Amino acid sequence: MRDENVDSVGHRRWLLDPWLGHISFGRADYFDGDQMSLIGSAIKVIHDDDTQPDISGLDIDFVAYPFEYYPKELYNDKVMMSLSVLKDKQNKFGNGTNINFSNAVIAILAPDNKTITVKGQKSDTENMGISNNIRWFAEGIKTNTYYKVTVSNILINNVSTDYHYWFELK
């Protein structure tokens, strides 16, 4: 979920995909006395158009990470924040077209209206999980602190659209 030290956040996009119908996960650990080392892990996303959930009635327009009250264990400074737009809730694969992040602006405000530094912004419309994504690093995020996020000027069908949400690491 964290996708630490990677800039594609592909695993996260698969796991947060609202059309996800079936998934399997495996993990192998090695114990050497009291020390545990992760040997390997894998996820398998199983796509079956017949069992893909219908999300057309959901009252959501985006998927963000982190979002609202979020476990602090799933975020650190090596993890990119992200937002994916749900432009077409009736066609999973319609979410990778006519979305342009090139002029998007990300603003994160702390409770004292201090602006959090955003860096390393990247985006794509590749077909992994949700077919679009903008992601970034934020400096100095603290636990038990309420942050407001605005991602503005995303062009959807050539119309500028803004998204607002909040998160707090608990």
RAJO-V803511 format. One record per residue. N is the residue number from 1. RES is the residue in three letters. PHI is phi in radians with two decimals (NA if undefined). D_FIRST is the distance of its C-alpha to the first C-alpha in Angstrom with 1 decimal. Layout:
N;RES;PHI;D_FIRST
N;RES;PHI;D_FIRST
This chain:
1;MET;NA;0.0
2;ARG;-1.29;3.8
3;ASP;0.86;5.7
4;GLU;-1.11;8.6
5;ASN;1.02;12.0
6;VAL;-2.23;11.4
7;ASP;-1.93;12.8
8;SER;-1.77;11.8
9;VAL;0.77;8.1
10;GLY;-1.12;9.1
11;HIS;-1.07;6.3
12;ARG;-1.06;4.7
13;ARG;-1.07;8.4
14;TRP;-1.19;9.2
15;LEU;-1.24;7.1
16;LEU;-1.65;8.6
17;ASP;-1.14;11.8
18;PRO;-1.17;14.7
19;TRP;-1.61;16.7
20;LEU;-1.05;14.6
21;GLY;-1.75;17.3
22;HIS;-2.40;16.4
23;ILE;-2.64;13.7
24;SER;-2.25;14.1
25;PHE;-2.42;12.1
26;GLY;-2.34;14.0
27;ARG;-2.61;14.0
28;ALA;-2.17;17.0
29;ASP;-2.07;18.0
30;TYR;-2.15;21.2
31;PHE;-1.90;23.2
32;ASP;-2.11;26.0
33;GLY;1.20;27.9
34;ASP;-1.58;25.8
35;GLN;-1.57;23.1
36;MET;-1.94;20.0
37;SER;-2.14;18.5
38;LEU;-1.37;15.5
39;ILE;-1.51;17.3
40;GLY;-3.05;14.8
41;SER;-2.62;12.1
42;ALA;-2.68;11.8
43;ILE;-2.13;10.9
44;LYS;-2.24;13.7
45;VAL;-1.65;13.8
46;ILE;-1.90;17.4
47;HIS;-1.71;19.2
48;ASP;-2.46;22.5
49;ASP;-0.98;24.2
50;ASP;-1.27;26.3
51;THR;-1.94;23.5
52;GLN;-1.16;21.3
53;PRO;-1.07;21.2
54;ASP;-1.58;23.5
55;ILE;-1.83;21.8
56;SER;-1.03;24.9
57;GLY;-1.61;25.8
58;LEU;-1.26;22.7
59;ASP;-1.66;23.4
60;ILE;-2.29;20.3
61;ASP;-2.03;20.6
62;PHE;-2.79;17.1
63;VAL;-2.19;13.4
64;ALA;-2.12;12.2
65;TYR;-2.47;9.4
66;PRO;-1.28;10.4
67;PHE;-2.43;13.0
68;GLU;0.84;16.0
69;TYR;-1.28;15.7
70;TYR;-2.30;12.2
71;PRO;-1.10;11.6
72;LYS;-1.06;12.4
73;GLU;-1.19;10.7
74;LEU;-1.75;7.2
75;TYR;-2.56;9.0
76;ASN;-2.72;11.7
77;ASP;-1.18;14.0
78;LYS;-1.61;12.3
79;VAL;-1.93;9.4
80;MET;-1.44;10.6
81;MET;-1.37;11.1
82;SER;-2.72;11.5
83;LEU;-2.53;13.8
84;SER;-2.15;14.7
85;VAL;-1.60;18.2
86;LEU;-1.75;19.4
87;LYS;-1.29;22.8
88;ASP;-2.27;23.9
89;LYS;-1.39;22.8
90;GLN;-1.70;25.3
91;ASN;-2.41;24.2
92;LYS;-0.83;20.6
93;PHE;-1.46;21.8
94;GLY;-1.43;23.9
95;ASN;-1.62;21.0
96;GLY;-1.88;21.2
97;THR;-2.05;24.9
98;ASN;0.98;26.8
99;ILE;-2.16;24.0
100;ASN;-2.25;24.7
101;PHE;-1.73;22.6
102;SER;-1.09;25.1
103;ASN;-1.94;26.8
104;ALA;-1.18;23.9
105;VAL;-2.15;24.1
106;ILE;-1.92;21.4
107;ALA;-2.26;22.8
108;ILE;-2.14;21.3
109;LEU;-2.01;23.9
110;ALA;-1.47;24.1
111;PRO;-0.99;26.5
112;ASP;-1.51;29.4
113;ASN;1.10;28.8
114;LYS;-1.29;27.8
115;THR;-1.43;25.9
116;ILE;-1.49;22.6
117;THR;-1.22;22.6
118;VAL;-1.96;20.3
119;LYS;-2.54;20.2
120;GLY;1.17;18.8
121;GLN;-1.12;18.6
122;LYS;-2.44;17.8
123;SER;-2.71;17.7
124;ASP;-2.86;18.3
125;THR;-2.23;19.2
126;GLU;-1.35;18.0
127;ASN;-1.57;17.6
128;MET;-2.34;14.0
129;GLY;1.11;12.5
130;ILE;-1.33;14.1
131;SER;-1.37;16.9
132;ASN;-2.60;16.8
133;ASN;-2.91;14.7
134;ILE;-2.12;15.7
135;ARG;-2.52;13.7
136;TRP;-2.86;15.1
137;PHE;-1.74;15.2
138;ALA;-2.16;16.9
139;GLU;-1.64;19.3
140;GLY;1.37;20.2
141;ILE;-1.23;17.8
142;LYS;-2.00;19.0
143;THR;-1.30;18.1
144;ASN;0.95;20.4
145;THR;-2.26;21.2
146;TYR;-1.50;21.3
147;TYR;-2.04;20.3
148;LYS;-1.80;21.5
149;VAL;-2.09;19.9
150;THR;-2.23;22.0
151;VAL;-2.00;21.2
152;SER;-2.01;24.6
153;ASN;1.12;26.6
154;ILE;-1.47;24.3
155;LEU;-1.55;26.9
156;ILE;-2.09;26.6
157;ASN;0.90;29.7
158;ASN;1.17;31.2
159;VAL;-1.97;30.9
160;SER;-1.22;29.2
161;THR;-2.28;26.7
162;ASP;-2.01;25.0
163;TYR;-2.20;22.0
164;HIS;-2.23;22.0
165;TYR;-2.79;19.6
166;TRP;-2.37;18.9
167;PHE;-2.63;16.3
168;GLU;-2.56;17.0
169;LEU;-1.42;14.9
170;LYS;-2.00;16.5
